[in-house]
Amino acid sequence: KDLTDEEKAAAKSDVDTKASEAKSAIDSATTDAGVETAKTAGVDSISAINPPATAKDTAKTAIDTAAAAKKQAIDNRKDLTDEEKAAAKSDVDTKASEAKSAIDSATTNAGVETAKTAGTESISSVNPPATAKDTAKTA
């Protein structure tokens, strides 16, 4: 679930290569012990294949970075009350969570990229109005 279609295809190709290499080693073996050694080495090399889910991890890191930057920008605003800042940061958290869910649901690298872009844009769009202080100033 955490791999994109491209990452799965690369891993399957790697498995096929390792299996082919193992079969060649087994065919080349001249003794029962040699066959067993080649079989064990082949199984071990196939079992060791554990592709990293780099596309989704990278996209989620970008979401975390965008969220942290937006929260810092919100904290730096002097025209917002603490309550307005808290509400805006909660909105950022919600948008980040939604973006990560979309990234997890994506099945291709392009889908992951689209979800990442939409998520970072959604986070960037959080721009809370300073209503409490503005209202007090006009009263």
Residue, then its C-alpha position, 0 to 999 in steps of 0.5 A: k500500500d505504501l509503494t507506488d505502481e512504479e516502485k512495485a514494478a521496480a521491486k518485481s523486476d528486481v525479484d525476477t532478476k534475483a530469481s533468474e540468477a538463483k536458477s542459473a546458480i542452481d543449474s550450474a551446481t554440480t553437487d547436492a551441496g552446491v544446489e542447496t547452497a545456491k538455493t539458500a543464497g537465492v532465497d536470501s537475496i530475494s527475501a532481502i528485497n524491500p523497496p523503500a517507499t520513497a515517492k510517498d515519504t518524500a511527498k509527506t516530508a514536503i507536506d510537513t515542511a509546508a505545514a511547519a512553515k505556514k504555522q511559523a508564519i501564523d505565529n509571526r503575525k502580530d495582528l492575530t489573537d492567540e485564539e485566531k492563531a490556534a484556529a489557523k494552525s488547526d486548519v493547517d493540521t487538517k489540511a496536512s492530514e488530508a494531503k497525507s491521506a491523498i498521498d497514501s491513496a495515490t497509486t502512481n508517482a504522478g498521483v503522489e506528485t499531484a496530491k503533494t502539490a494540491g496539499t502544499e497549495s491548500i496549506s499555503s492558502v490558509n490566511p486567517p483574517a485578524t477579526a478580533k483585533d480589527t473589530a476592537k479597533t473599529a469599535 
